[in-house]
Amino acid sequence: MLGIDVAKAAGHTDSSLLARRYHYLYKTYLSDSEKALLLERGIGSGSNFRNDRPVTIYAARNLYKYMGASIIKSEHRNSHGGM
């Protein structure tokens, strides 16, 4: 999962704040070719995928392990108002 998306879902304004709070999460950085591939597919915006700025990604399983189900959004749950 992209670091900026995880940070927003957890209530942080920046992925660096998330990394400081949850320092035990497994993360890795995208290479320039991986950033270009995501941009071609319409994932992310150009301002977050600049070549001079690292893009962090987190393993979804690791996020679920430490942050619980609150980090995962379910369309089915949201559309029925709970549960």
C-alpha positions in Angstrom: 0.0 0.0 0.0 1.3 3.5 -0.8 2.6 5.3 2.3 0.7 8.5 1.7 -2.6 6.5 1.5 -1.9 4.6 4.7 -1.0 7.8 6.5 -4.2 9.5 5.4 -6.3 6.5 6.5 -4.5 6.5 9.9 -5.1 10.2 10.3 -1.6 11.6 9.6 -0.8 14.3 7.1 2.4 12.9 5.9 3.9 9.4 5.6 7.0 10.4 7.5 4.8 11.0 10.6 3.4 7.5 10.2 6.9 6.0 9.9 8.0 7.8 13.1 5.0 6.6 15.1 4.9 3.0 13.7 8.7 2.5 13.3 8.3 -1.3 13.3 6.3 -1.5 10.1 8.0 -3.1 7.1 8.5 -0.5 4.4 10.4 -0.2 1.1 10.9 2.5 -1.5 9.9 2.5 -5.1 12.5 2.8 -7.9 12.1 5.4 -10.6 10.9 2.8 -13.1 8.2 1.6 -10.6 7.1 5.2 -10.0 6.7 5.7 -13.8 4.7 2.5 -14.1 2.3 3.5 -11.4 1.9 7.0 -13.0 1.1 5.3 -16.4 -1.6 3.2 -14.7 -3.1 6.3 -13.1 -2.2 5.5 -9.6 -0.9 8.5 -7.6 -0.3 12.0 -8.6 2.7 13.7 -10.2 3.4 15.8 -7.1 3.9 12.7 -4.9 5.8 10.8 -7.5 8.6 13.3 -8.3 11.9 11.7 -9.2 13.7 13.5 -6.3 11.2 12.3 -3.7 11.1 8.8 -2.3 7.8 6.9 -2.4 7.2 4.6 0.5 5.1 1.4 0.2 4.0 -0.8 3.1 3.1 -4.5 3.2 -0.7 -4.8 3.7 -0.3 -7.9 5.8 2.1 -6.0 8.1 -0.2 -3.0 8.4 -3.2 -5.3 9.3 -1.1 -7.1 11.9 -0.1 -3.9 13.8 -3.0 -1.5 13.0 -5.9 -3.9 12.8 -9.0 -3.8 10.6 -9.4 0.0 11.1 -6.8 0.6 8.3 -8.7 -1.5 5.8 -11.8 0.2 4.2 -14.6 -2.0 3.0 -17.1 -0.7 0.5 -19.6 -3.3 1.7 -19.4 -2.0 5.3 -19.5 1.7 4.4 -22.5 1.3 2.2 -24.7 -0.4 4.9 -23.8 2.1 7.6 -21.8 -0.2 9.9 -21.1 -3.7 10.9 
